[in-house]
Amino acid sequence: TQALGEIDKRTLMLLPTIAHNCLFIDSCLQHAAAAVGKKSTVLWVGTKPNVFGYDIHDNIGPSEELITEKNTAFIDSLFFEVSVKPLLTSIQ
């Protein structure tokens, strides 16, 4: 079931097709953008673009010595604090 204010997964995966520019972390949306041929900028924290990324994107990540479990857990927690609800409300 879908809670009030949530967006269904199919609609979420279509967002890259209507966006002018896309900025993602390594997430499902960067994969969706690659699937539809949408060039995006992807920020990498604890994973590597040469393993999980796509050449179509501009991939930006930390140097190898900064990829530690402690650093990535902290940075990932910051990304999860960001809400996309205002964005989704403005395009509906």
Secondary structure, DSSP 4 states (H G I P E B T S, - for coil): ---TT---HHHHHHHHHH-SS-EEESSHHHHHHHHTT---EEE-SSS-HHHH--TTSEEE---GGG--HHHHHHHHHHHHT---HHHHHHH-
